[in-house]
Amino acid sequence: MAYSKTEHYDDASIERLSGSYRDIISSLGENPDREGLQKTPERLAKAMQYLTQGYHQDAEAIINSAKFHENVSEMIIVKDIELYSMCEHHMLPFFGKAHIAYIPNGWITGLSKLARVVDVYSRRLQVQERLTTQILEAIKNALNPVGVAVVIEAKHLCMMMRGVQKQNSVTTTSAFDGEFLKDATRSEFLKLLSARLD
């Protein structure tokens, strides 16, 4: 089944969300009829639909749309996949990079599909811990590899803009399965993560 990326907005949802955002703006003490804010509720509604479009996407279908039989048994790593998500606790962004590795068991997928899997789960209301394991599970279920590893490094605006206001903190989460549960394989992966090839 071919996978096609589409961007669409549900008009009924846009209308409901716009009304809610208009009420929020008013409750904050602003005038939603002020020139600069007149279209803000609709813009916010469309932005939130875009930022949460992952609820309507299937990560395993994306992988399966470019799944190829190959007799490859070496580790495949895609590093520094940019991600942008929304913290479900404060609905503020967190952003960073995902690093994915897997050891094939007869099947590989297009490299861009791994980045799309990151997008599917990051474009939902999230916590970084769950995001990490969801990416791993999708790859595991679609490819049945010998092993999968996912590491995410991210900065959270809920810690930077409010609360403790720690500007330089970075949160790292990891999930390992199969061969990556073994010290030697996990160490090789982490060593390759830190390596910079010129």
Backbone as ProteinMPNN parsed JSONL, in Angstrom:
{"seq_chain_A": "MAYSKTEHYDDASIERLSGSYRDIISSLGENPDREGLQKTPERLAKAMQYLTQGYHQDAEAIINSAKFHENVSEMIIVKDIELYSMCEHHMLPFFGKAHIAYIPNGWITGLSKLARVVDVYSRRLQVQERLTTQILEAIKNALNPVGVAVVIEAKHLCMMMRGVQKQNSVTTTSAFDGEFLKDATRSEFLKLLSARLD", "coords_chain_A": {"N_chain_A": [[0.84, -1.183, 0.0], [0.68, 2.111, -0.955], [2.109, 5.007, 0.544], [1.06, 8.257, 1.184], [1.796, 11.583, 1.915], [-0.29, 13.892, 3.316], [-1.723, 17.071, 3.948], [-4.272, 18.257, 5.787], [-7.189, 20.013, 6.913], [-9.751, 19.859, 9.289], [-12.776, 21.294, 8.933], [-14.931, 21.603, 10.754], [-13.707, 21.072, 13.193], [-11.823, 23.116, 13.214], [-13.506, 25.323, 13.46], [-14.666, 24.894, 16.013], [-12.358, 24.86, 17.659], [-11.351, 27.411, 17.114], [-13.305, 29.05, 18.29], [-12.927, 28.341, 20.963], [-10.279, 29.21, 21.388], [-10.638, 31.918, 21.004], [-12.171, 32.532, 23.256], [-10.249, 31.96, 25.213], [-8.271, 33.892, 24.689], [-9.712, 36.187, 25.319], [-10.217, 35.659, 28.035], [-7.676, 35.942, 29.04], [-7.431, 38.602, 29.203], [-7.17, 40.076, 26.944], [-8.236, 41.697, 23.895], [-10.017, 40.009, 21.617], [-10.935, 41.038, 19.268], [-9.228, 42.932, 18.47], [-7.093, 44.335, 15.973], [-4.64, 42.936, 15.421], [-5.221, 40.46, 16.511], [-7.466, 39.363, 15.4], [-7.522, 37.243, 13.509], [-6.134, 35.376, 14.855], [-7.298, 33.267, 16.533], [-8.189, 31.391, 14.55], [-5.786, 30.87, 13.219], [-4.339, 29.676, 15.316], [-5.927, 27.419, 15.745], [-5.561, 26.002, 13.33], [-2.812, 25.646, 13.468], [-2.584, 23.976, 15.732], [-3.964, 21.731, 14.824], [-2.204, 20.938, 12.828], [0.123, 20.453, 14.354], [-0.64, 18.286, 15.805], [-1.154, 16.251, 14.053], [-0.241, 13.686, 13.974], [-1.917, 11.906, 15.269], [-3.579, 10.946, 13.339], [-2.111, 9.372, 11.697], [-0.312, 6.447, 10.641], [2.306, 4.806, 11.846], [3.488, 2.279, 11.385], [2.416, 1.594, 8.904], [3.66, 3.486, 7.328], [6.356, 2.663, 7.457], [6.08, 0.137, 6.275], [5.432, 0.889, 3.692], [7.745, 1.256, 2.366], [9.401, -1.077, 2.426], [11.91, -3.43, 2.219], [13.367, -6.472, 1.099], [16.423, -7.523, 2.225], [19.605, -9.014, 2.581], [21.077, -8.081, 4.955], [23.018, -7.632, 7.796], [24.212, -5.901, 9.458], [24.526, -3.113, 11.733], [22.301, -0.41, 11.357], [22.181, 3.032, 11.406], [20.482, 6.05, 11.978], [21.129, 9.266, 12.622], [20.571, 12.279, 14.549], [17.933, 13.19, 13.919], [15.697, 15.667, 13.522], [13.264, 16.771, 15.866], [10.064, 17.954, 16.88], [7.784, 18.575, 19.358], [4.854, 18.522, 21.522], [4.523, 19.115, 24.875], [2.447, 17.249, 26.955], [1.619, 18.049, 29.431], [1.773, 20.841, 29.861], [1.284, 21.828, 27.422], [3.291, 23.071, 25.965], [6.049, 23.52, 23.706], [8.507, 20.912, 23.122], [11.747, 20.137, 21.94], [14.271, 18.682, 19.84], [16.595, 16.084, 19.12], [16.405, 12.887, 17.578], [17.841, 9.658, 17.679], [18.26, 6.746, 15.912], [18.679, 3.26, 15.714], [18.913, 0.082, 14.109], [19.143, -3.469, 13.74], [18.941, -5.362, 10.984], [16.703, -8.069, 10.149], [16.46, -9.483, 7.762], [14.846, -7.637, 6.558], [14.695, -4.253, 5.478], [14.066, -0.698, 5.711], [13.138, 2.33, 3.961], [15.315, 5.056, 4.551], [14.283, 7.604, 5.064], [11.834, 6.971, 6.072], [12.165, 6.34, 8.719], [12.589, 8.824, 9.846], [10.068, 9.87, 9.354], [8.516, 8.291, 11.022], [9.327, 9.235, 13.501], [8.169, 11.774, 13.308], [5.421, 11.103, 13.239], [4.843, 10.254, 15.862], [5.826, 12.356, 17.387], [4.23, 14.445, 16.686], [1.978, 14.707, 18.363], [0.235, 15.137, 21.496], [2.532, 14.776, 24.021], [4.83, 12.917, 26.137], [8.302, 12.784, 26.627], [9.383, 10.333, 27.353], [7.449, 8.382, 26.638], [7.29, 8.869, 23.903], [9.793, 7.979, 23.016], [9.665, 5.166, 23.434], [7.475, 4.525, 21.815], [8.382, 5.003, 19.207], [10.372, 3.046, 19.048], [8.785, 0.696, 19.322], [7.171, 0.765, 17.012], [9.025, 0.395, 14.929], [10.055, -2.079, 15.641], [7.729, -3.71, 15.45], [7.06, -3.481, 12.722], [9.32, -4.263, 11.218], [10.493, -6.431, 12.494], [13.193, -6.647, 13.572], [16.563, -7.727, 14.487], [17.408, -6.254, 16.568], [16.613, -3.082, 18.172], [17.277, 0.368, 18.753], [16.671, 3.431, 20.372], [17.37, 6.775, 20.983], [16.676, 9.837, 22.488], [17.282, 13.284, 22.65], [16.359, 16.224, 24.179], [15.112, 19.594, 24.588], [12.976, 21.269, 26.834], [10.406, 23.533, 26.782], [8.668, 23.912, 28.877], [10.239, 23.704, 31.068], [12.012, 25.713, 30.623], [10.776, 28.203, 30.059], [8.988, 28.591, 32.125], [8.152, 27.624, 35.522], [10.929, 25.988, 36.85], [12.724, 27.29, 35.227], [15.184, 26.635, 33.846], [17.588, 27.095, 31.626], [19.488, 25.639, 30.197], [19.159, 22.935, 30.428], [19.028, 19.56, 29.332], [17.114, 16.835, 28.332], [17.538, 13.388, 28.245], [16.439, 10.408, 26.846], [16.123, 6.853, 26.51], [15.617, 3.784, 24.724], [15.823, 0.323, 24.395], [16.017, -2.764, 22.589], [16.075, -6.308, 21.984], [19.117, -7.282, 20.495], [20.342, -4.972, 21.349], [20.066, -4.902, 24.026], [22.21, -6.143, 24.994], [25.397, -5.533, 26.395], [27.708, -5.119, 24.745], [26.726, -4.569, 22.128], [25.088, -2.372, 22.605], [27.002, -0.575, 23.551], [28.58, -0.245, 21.255], [26.757, 1.066, 19.589], [26.304, 3.462, 21.069], [28.861, 4.52, 21.008], [29.19, 4.997, 18.274], [27.227, 6.922, 18.008], [28.328, 9.124, 19.277], [30.471, 9.644, 17.682], [31.968, 11.727, 15.21], [32.082, 11.93, 11.892], [34.333, 13.094, 9.513]], "CA_chain_A": [[0.0, 0.0, 0.0], [1.493, 3.326, -1.063], [1.887, 6.019, 1.567], [1.162, 9.624, 0.678], [1.71, 12.579, 2.988], [-1.242, 14.943, 2.998], [-1.993, 18.025, 5.014], [-5.666, 18.669, 5.649], [-7.794, 20.579, 8.104], [-11.157, 19.557, 9.454], [-13.432, 22.59, 9.1], [-15.735, 21.628, 11.98], [-12.77, 21.183, 14.313], [-11.254, 24.467, 13.166], [-14.505, 26.255, 13.989], [-14.77, 24.695, 17.469], [-11.109, 25.297, 18.281], [-11.254, 28.869, 16.993], [-14.158, 29.617, 19.324], [-12.275, 28.136, 22.262], [-9.113, 30.095, 21.483], [-11.151, 33.282, 21.158], [-12.518, 32.653, 24.675], [-9.004, 31.976, 25.99], [-7.657, 35.21, 24.51], [-10.524, 37.12, 26.094], [-10.006, 35.364, 29.452], [-6.343, 36.427, 29.405], [-7.501, 40.047, 29.347], [-6.944, 40.713, 25.655], [-9.407, 41.921, 23.063], [-9.868, 39.177, 20.417], [-11.335, 41.806, 18.08], [-8.138, 43.844, 18.11], [-6.633, 44.03, 14.61], [-3.598, 41.901, 15.386], [-5.705, 39.192, 17.068], [-8.718, 38.94, 14.774], [-7.385, 35.945, 12.845], [-5.301, 34.504, 15.688], [-7.949, 32.003, 16.909], [-8.178, 30.445, 13.426], [-4.393, 30.453, 13.009], [-4.005, 28.741, 16.388], [-6.659, 26.177, 15.493], [-4.876, 25.292, 12.246], [-1.489, 25.251, 13.961], [-2.727, 22.828, 16.616], [-4.286, 20.555, 14.009], [-0.961, 20.517, 12.176], [1.073, 19.947, 15.351], [-1.131, 17.021, 16.365], [-1.619, 15.406, 12.944], [0.22, 12.311, 14.181], [-3.027, 11.053, 15.701], [-4.264, 10.423, 12.159], [-1.122, 8.699, 10.857], [0.031, 5.086, 11.057], [3.76, 4.672, 11.705], [3.848, 0.989, 10.785], [2.067, 1.668, 7.479], [4.71, 4.285, 6.69], [7.526, 1.776, 7.3], [5.746, -0.928, 5.319], [5.317, 1.43, 2.333], [9.081, 1.193, 1.752], [10.014, -2.213, 3.117], [12.644, -4.174, 1.192], [14.095, -7.653, 1.573], [17.875, -7.43, 2.026], [20.399, -9.844, 3.482], [21.997, -7.189, 5.667], [22.979, -7.975, 9.222], [24.981, -4.902, 10.206], [23.752, -2.052, 12.365], [21.933, 0.767, 10.574], [21.93, 4.141, 12.329], [20.142, 7.381, 11.481], [21.356, 10.171, 13.75], [20.238, 13.709, 14.478], [16.625, 13.437, 13.307], [15.063, 16.758, 14.253], [11.891, 16.534, 16.293], [9.34, 19.019, 17.564], [6.582, 17.992, 19.928], [4.154, 19.337, 22.505], [4.382, 18.503, 26.191], [1.025, 17.103, 27.263], [1.314, 18.607, 30.75], [1.587, 22.291, 29.787], [1.079, 22.153, 26.004], [4.401, 23.881, 25.481], [6.893, 22.675, 22.86], [9.861, 20.428, 23.392], [12.395, 19.937, 20.643], [15.611, 18.108, 19.946], [17.016, 15.14, 18.087], [16.258, 11.454, 17.817], [18.852, 8.796, 17.066], [17.641, 5.427, 15.772], [19.494, 2.183, 15.135], [18.329, -1.252, 14.128], [19.9, -4.535, 13.082], [17.915, -6.035, 10.183], [16.478, -9.518, 10.204], [15.938, -9.813, 6.438], [14.087, -6.524, 6.002], [15.095, -2.879, 5.783], [13.085, 0.295, 5.249], [13.746, 3.568, 3.486], [15.84, 5.837, 5.672], [13.385, 8.718, 5.374], [10.67, 6.471, 6.803], [12.468, 6.417, 10.148], [12.323, 10.214, 10.231], [8.617, 10.057, 9.351], [8.005, 7.644, 12.233], [9.553, 10.213, 14.566], [7.143, 12.815, 13.146], [4.097, 10.572, 13.578], [4.633, 10.229, 17.308], [6.119, 13.651, 18.006], [3.124, 15.356, 16.389], [0.885, 14.379, 19.271], [0.555, 15.588, 22.845], [3.478, 13.729, 24.357], [5.943, 12.997, 27.078], [9.475, 12.277, 25.903], [9.585, 8.926, 27.681], [6.547, 7.584, 25.809], [7.697, 9.078, 22.518], [10.955, 7.118, 22.76], [9.26, 3.759, 23.323], [6.563, 4.354, 20.678], [9.21, 4.897, 18.004], [10.986, 1.716, 19.074], [7.784, -0.35, 19.097], [6.732, 0.79, 15.616], [10.089, -0.222, 14.11], [10.09, -3.494, 16.03], [6.557, -4.42, 14.917], [7.018, -3.474, 11.256], [10.486, -4.892, 10.586], [10.947, -7.588, 13.265], [14.653, -6.678, 13.49], [17.308, -8.422, 15.534], [17.437, -5.32, 17.694], [16.302, -1.683, 17.9], [17.675, 1.319, 19.792], [16.223, 4.806, 20.159], [17.797, 7.753, 21.987], [16.176, 11.187, 22.206], [17.794, 14.393, 23.457], [15.431, 17.326, 23.912], [14.924, 20.717, 25.503], [11.561, 21.43, 27.113], [10.074, 24.916, 27.132], [7.979, 23.94, 30.164], [11.295, 23.889, 32.067], [12.822, 26.88, 30.272], [9.989, 29.442, 30.07], [8.179, 28.675, 33.335], [8.628, 26.681, 36.54], [12.308, 26.145, 37.344], [13.405, 28.195, 34.288], [16.558, 26.184, 33.615], [17.725, 27.312, 30.192], [20.464, 24.773, 29.527], [18.938, 21.521, 30.734], [18.68, 18.679, 28.222], [16.599, 15.551, 28.804], [17.888, 12.266, 27.374], [15.727, 9.159, 27.106], [16.569, 5.776, 25.629], [14.882, 2.522, 24.738], [16.599, -0.709, 23.703], [15.342, -4.053, 22.459], [16.824, -7.346, 21.284], [20.578, -7.286, 20.636], [20.809, -3.753, 22.01], [20.058, -5.134, 25.469], [23.55, -6.657, 25.327], [26.326, -4.429, 26.642], [28.635, -4.871, 23.637], [25.996, -3.941, 21.019], [24.665, -1.041, 23.054], [28.209, 0.255, 23.613], [28.961, 0.097, 19.879], [25.799, 2.071, 19.142], [26.556, 4.73, 21.754], [30.139, 5.013, 20.515], [28.94, 5.544, 16.937], [26.441, 8.141, 18.195], [29.198, 10.248, 19.672], [31.505, 9.851, 16.661], [31.704, 12.705, 14.149], [32.894, 11.558, 10.747], [34.642, 14.268, 8.664]], "C_chain_A": [[0.882, 1.242, 0.0], [1.116, 4.302, 0.031], [2.014, 7.392, 0.943], [0.94, 10.584, 1.835], [0.753, 13.676, 2.553], [-1.431, 15.83, 4.213], [-3.411, 18.527, 4.823], [-6.158, 19.203, 6.988], [-9.273, 20.225, 8.127], [-11.889, 20.852, 9.819], [-14.23, 22.686, 10.398], [-14.833, 21.778, 13.21], [-12.149, 22.568, 14.377], [-12.224, 25.47, 13.786], [-14.618, 26.138, 15.512], [-13.523, 25.209, 18.186], [-10.973, 26.816, 18.239], [-12.098, 29.562, 18.061], [-13.535, 29.497, 20.703], [-11.08, 29.064, 22.434], [-9.534, 31.558, 21.623], [-11.507, 33.536, 22.626], [-11.275, 32.734, 25.553], [-8.348, 33.346, 25.907], [-8.397, 36.256, 25.335], [-10.294, 36.923, 27.598], [-8.644, 35.838, 29.945], [-6.305, 37.949, 29.552], [-7.238, 40.806, 28.066], [-8.263, 40.879, 24.917], [-9.254, 41.107, 21.777], [-10.294, 39.885, 19.132], [-10.288, 42.837, 17.687], [-7.528, 43.386, 16.789], [-5.625, 42.872, 14.563], [-4.057, 40.537, 15.849], [-6.933, 38.64, 16.353], [-8.634, 37.553, 14.142], [-6.574, 34.945, 13.671], [-6.019, 33.222, 16.115], [-7.94, 30.959, 15.787], [-6.757, 29.949, 13.146], [-3.969, 29.42, 14.051], [-4.67, 27.389, 16.16], [-5.969, 25.354, 14.409], [-3.501, 24.813, 12.692], [-1.596, 24.009, 14.841], [-3.128, 21.576, 15.849], [-3.036, 20.021, 13.324], [-0.024, 19.841, 13.177], [0.624, 18.643, 15.995], [-1.622, 16.07, 15.274], [-1.173, 13.959, 13.083], [-0.864, 11.366, 14.657], [-3.717, 10.377, 14.522], [-3.309, 9.697, 11.208], [-0.722, 7.365, 11.478], [1.514, 4.852, 10.79], [4.16, 3.366, 11.029], [3.508, 0.955, 9.3], [3.124, 2.453, 6.712], [5.951, 3.427, 6.452], [7.255, 0.734, 6.22], [5.622, -0.428, 3.879], [6.663, 1.441, 1.614], [9.892, 0.132, 2.484], [10.626, -3.13, 2.062], [13.38, -5.35, 1.825], [15.575, -7.491, 1.222], [18.578, -8.318, 3.044], [21.499, -9.001, 4.125], [21.883, -7.507, 7.14], [23.778, -6.996, 10.073], [24.062, -3.803, 10.728], [23.524, -0.894, 11.4], [21.558, 1.868, 11.554], [21.544, 5.384, 11.535], [20.197, 8.319, 12.681], [20.762, 11.544, 13.469], [18.959, 13.992, 13.69], [15.934, 14.526, 14.127], [13.64, 16.383, 14.657], [11.358, 17.743, 17.044], [8.045, 18.419, 18.068], [5.989, 18.948, 20.949], [4.013, 18.54, 23.798], [2.911, 18.427, 26.556], [0.646, 17.725, 28.602], [1.024, 20.107, 30.7], [1.283, 22.767, 28.365], [2.053, 23.224, 25.536], [5.323, 22.977, 24.683], [8.089, 22.081, 23.588], [10.445, 20.013, 22.048], [13.795, 19.384, 20.849], [15.901, 17.175, 18.794], [16.777, 13.708, 18.544], [17.356, 10.72, 17.073], [18.277, 7.378, 17.075], [18.651, 4.452, 15.167], [18.678, 0.896, 15.125], [19.254, -2.212, 13.388], [18.883, -5.372, 12.314], [17.873, -7.546, 10.399], [15.835, -9.942, 8.887], [15.193, -8.664, 5.774], [14.69, -5.194, 6.427], [13.965, -1.951, 5.325], [13.823, 1.516, 4.738], [14.161, 4.439, 4.654], [14.921, 6.988, 6.06], [12.172, 8.26, 6.177], [10.92, 6.496, 8.307], [12.217, 7.831, 10.662], [10.816, 10.471, 10.274], [7.968, 9.409, 10.573], [8.186, 8.57, 13.435], [8.482, 11.294, 14.513], [5.763, 12.333, 13.585], [3.855, 10.679, 15.083], [4.952, 11.56, 17.979], [5.004, 14.655, 17.739], [1.838, 14.873, 17.074], [1.207, 15.061, 20.596], [1.354, 14.464, 23.497], [4.201, 13.986, 25.672], [7.11, 12.315, 26.37], [9.682, 10.785, 26.138], [8.723, 8.026, 26.795], [6.935, 7.673, 24.341], [8.826, 8.123, 22.138], [10.529, 5.669, 22.552], [8.301, 3.53, 22.158], [7.328, 4.22, 19.371], [9.831, 3.505, 17.923], [9.967, 0.632, 18.72], [7.313, -0.393, 17.646], [7.749, 0.103, 14.706], [10.156, -1.722, 14.384], [8.935, -4.27, 15.389], [6.576, -4.517, 13.398], [8.143, -4.287, 10.622], [10.943, -6.182, 11.269], [12.475, -7.709, 13.235], [15.276, -7.489, 14.633], [17.388, -7.549, 16.786], [17.116, -3.909, 17.241], [16.789, -0.846, 19.075], [17.183, 2.704, 19.4], [16.729, 5.658, 21.317], [17.268, 9.11, 21.549], [16.802, 12.165, 23.189], [16.926, 15.602, 23.148], [15.474, 18.389, 25.006], [13.425, 20.976, 25.62], [11.268, 22.856, 27.542], [9.307, 25.003, 28.444], [8.978, 24.047, 31.313], [12.077, 25.179, 31.836], [12.057, 28.193, 30.441], [9.243, 29.669, 31.371], [8.808, 27.747, 34.387], [10.043, 26.982, 36.985], [13.154, 27.048, 36.449], [14.895, 27.875, 34.147], [16.801, 26.14, 32.112], [18.593, 26.275, 29.481], [20.261, 23.284, 29.797], [18.507, 20.766, 29.475], [18.233, 17.349, 28.816], [16.945, 14.482, 27.779], [17.103, 11.04, 27.811], [16.211, 8.112, 26.114], [15.67, 4.564, 25.78], [15.666, 1.536, 23.882], [15.814, -2.01, 23.667], [16.263, -5.023, 21.718], [18.31, -7.265, 21.56], [21.104, -6.072, 21.381], [20.686, -3.837, 23.528], [21.404, -5.692, 25.947], [24.53, -5.494, 25.409], [27.179, -4.093, 25.429], [27.937, -4.144, 22.485], [25.581, -2.526, 21.385], [25.861, -0.094, 23.1], [28.667, 0.676, 22.226], [28.054, 1.2, 19.342], [26.105, 3.431, 19.768], [27.881, 5.357, 21.319], [29.968, 5.651, 19.134], [28.098, 6.82, 17.009], [27.325, 9.345, 18.463], [30.269, 10.555, 18.64], [31.056, 10.879, 15.632], [32.644, 12.401, 12.999], [33.103, 12.79, 9.858], [34.628, 13.874, 7.193]], "O_chain_A": [[1.738, 1.398, 0.871], [-0.053, 4.414, 0.402], [2.987, 7.662, 0.238], [0.016, 10.417, 2.631], [0.97, 14.319, 1.526], [-1.311, 15.386, 5.355], [-3.72, 19.155, 3.81], [-5.615, 18.884, 8.045], [-9.955, 20.285, 7.104], [-11.651, 21.432, 10.878], [-14.214, 23.72, 11.066], [-15.153, 22.514, 14.144], [-11.969, 23.128, 15.458], [-11.82, 26.354, 14.54], [-14.661, 27.146, 16.217], [-13.621, 25.906, 19.196], [-10.534, 27.433, 19.21], [-11.662, 30.542, 18.666], [-13.601, 30.423, 21.512], [-10.889, 29.641, 23.505], [-8.856, 32.341, 22.289], [-11.201, 34.593, 23.178], [-11.248, 33.487, 26.527], [-7.92, 33.901, 26.92], [-7.778, 37.108, 25.973], [-10.188, 37.894, 28.346], [-8.473, 36.106, 31.134], [-5.295, 38.518, 29.965], [-7.099, 42.029, 28.079], [-9.273, 40.274, 25.275], [-8.445, 41.468, 20.923], [-10.043, 39.387, 18.035], [-10.443, 43.536, 16.686], [-7.454, 42.187, 16.518], [-5.758, 41.95, 13.758], [-3.367, 39.545, 15.615], [-7.39, 37.546, 16.68], [-9.582, 36.773, 14.235], [-6.352, 33.811, 13.245], [-5.402, 32.157, 16.068], [-7.709, 29.777, 16.042], [-6.545, 28.767, 12.872], [-3.328, 28.421, 13.726], [-4.051, 26.343, 16.356], [-5.811, 24.141, 14.555], [-3.073, 23.714, 12.34], [-0.789, 23.088, 14.712], [-2.685, 20.477, 16.181], [-2.828, 18.81, 13.246], [0.551, 18.791, 12.89], [1.415, 17.97, 16.657], [-2.423, 15.176, 15.549], [-1.68, 13.089, 12.374], [-0.752, 10.154, 14.475], [-4.369, 9.347, 14.691], [-3.653, 9.437, 10.055], [-0.79, 7.188, 12.695], [1.927, 4.714, 9.639], [5.067, 3.346, 10.196], [4.238, 0.349, 8.516], [3.445, 2.117, 5.572], [6.532, 3.461, 5.367], [8.099, 0.483, 5.36], [5.696, -1.223, 2.943], [6.718, 1.615, 0.397], [10.931, 0.417, 3.08], [9.947, -3.554, 1.126], [13.934, -5.249, 2.919], [15.928, -7.34, 0.053], [18.197, -8.369, 4.213], [22.688, -9.192, 3.867], [20.781, -7.638, 7.672], [23.996, -7.23, 11.262], [22.961, -3.599, 10.217], [24.446, -0.455, 10.713], [20.718, 1.667, 12.43], [22.192, 5.73, 10.547], [19.42, 8.188, 13.627], [20.492, 11.913, 12.326], [18.912, 14.925, 12.889], [15.625, 14.318, 15.301], [12.907, 15.76, 13.889], [12.089, 18.45, 17.739], [7.29, 17.823, 17.3], [6.526, 20.024, 21.211], [3.459, 17.44, 23.812], [2.2, 19.429, 26.479], [-0.54, 17.909, 28.878], [0.141, 20.595, 31.404], [1.053, 23.954, 28.133], [1.69, 24.152, 24.813], [5.381, 21.777, 24.951], [8.613, 22.662, 24.538], [9.725, 19.593, 21.142], [14.418, 19.59, 21.89], [15.515, 17.424, 17.652], [16.923, 13.368, 19.718], [17.749, 11.111, 15.974], [17.861, 6.875, 18.118], [19.377, 4.786, 14.231], [17.86, 0.653, 16.013], [20.038, -1.811, 12.528], [18.044, -6.03, 12.929], [18.857, -8.184, 10.772], [14.826, -10.647, 8.866], [14.933, -8.702, 4.572], [15.133, -5.022, 7.563], [13.034, -2.374, 4.641], [14.998, 1.713, 5.046], [13.433, 4.546, 5.642], [14.79, 7.313, 7.24], [11.551, 9.058, 6.879], [9.981, 6.658, 9.087], [11.702, 8.021, 11.764], [10.339, 11.21, 11.136], [6.98, 9.922, 11.097], [7.301, 8.675, 14.284], [7.944, 11.689, 15.547], [5.022, 13.074, 14.231], [2.799, 11.135, 15.521], [4.401, 11.861, 19.038], [4.849, 15.617, 18.491], [0.795, 14.671, 16.452], [2.333, 15.515, 20.799], [0.902, 13.319, 23.522], [4.186, 15.084, 26.227], [6.912, 11.374, 25.602], [10.103, 10.06, 25.236], [9.207, 7.026, 26.264], [6.912, 6.674, 23.622], [8.809, 7.532, 21.058], [10.975, 5.016, 21.609], [8.308, 2.451, 21.566], [6.962, 3.412, 18.518], [9.819, 2.867, 16.87], [10.254, -0.249, 17.91], [7.081, -1.474, 17.105], [7.381, -0.673, 13.823], [10.298, -2.527, 13.463], [9.139, -5.357, 14.848], [6.153, -5.53, 12.841], [7.935, -4.934, 9.596], [11.705, -6.949, 10.681], [12.997, -8.774, 12.904], [14.609, -7.874, 15.593], [17.431, -8.049, 17.91], [17.314, -3.565, 16.076], [16.73, -1.27, 20.229], [17.271, 3.1, 18.238], [16.544, 5.311, 22.483], [17.394, 9.489, 20.385], [16.85, 11.916, 24.394], [16.77, 15.971, 21.984], [15.817, 18.129, 26.159], [12.695, 20.911, 24.631], [11.808, 23.337, 28.538], [9.29, 26.063, 29.071], [8.605, 24.44, 32.418], [12.73, 25.681, 32.751], [12.619, 29.183, 30.91], [8.898, 30.804, 31.699], [9.866, 27.162, 34.157], [10.338, 28.086, 37.443], [14.204, 27.524, 36.88], [15.749, 28.747, 34.31], [16.288, 25.266, 31.413], [18.437, 26.061, 28.279], [21.105, 22.466, 29.431], [17.727, 21.269, 28.666], [18.894, 16.802, 29.698], [16.68, 14.644, 26.588], [17.096, 10.675, 28.987], [16.654, 8.443, 25.014], [15.047, 4.35, 26.821], [16.115, 1.869, 22.785], [15.05, -2.321, 24.581], [17.114, -4.613, 20.929], [18.729, -7.188, 22.715], [22.18, -6.122, 21.977], [21.149, -2.944, 24.238], [21.695, -5.708, 27.143], [24.491, -4.579, 24.586], [27.362, -2.919, 25.107], [28.496, -3.202, 21.924], [25.706, -1.6, 20.583], [25.739, 1.072, 22.724], [29.093, 1.814, 22.028], [28.523, 2.151, 18.717], [26.157, 4.439, 19.065], [28.007, 6.58, 21.268], [30.529, 6.711, 18.858], [28.241, 7.702, 16.163], [27.097, 10.437, 17.943], [30.91, 11.604, 18.704], [29.893, 10.895, 15.23], [33.856, 12.588, 13.109], [32.133, 13.455, 9.493], [34.863, 14.716, 6.326]]}, "name": "protein", "num_of_chains": 1, "seq": "MAYSKTEHYDDASIERLSGSYRDIISSLGENPDREGLQKTPERLAKAMQYLTQGYHQDAEAIINSAKFHENVSEMIIVKDIELYSMCEHHMLPFFGKAHIAYIPNGWITGLSKLARVVDVYSRRLQVQERLTTQILEAIKNALNPVGVAVVIEAKHLCMMMRGVQKQNSVTTTSAFDGEFLKDATRSEFLKLLSARLD"}
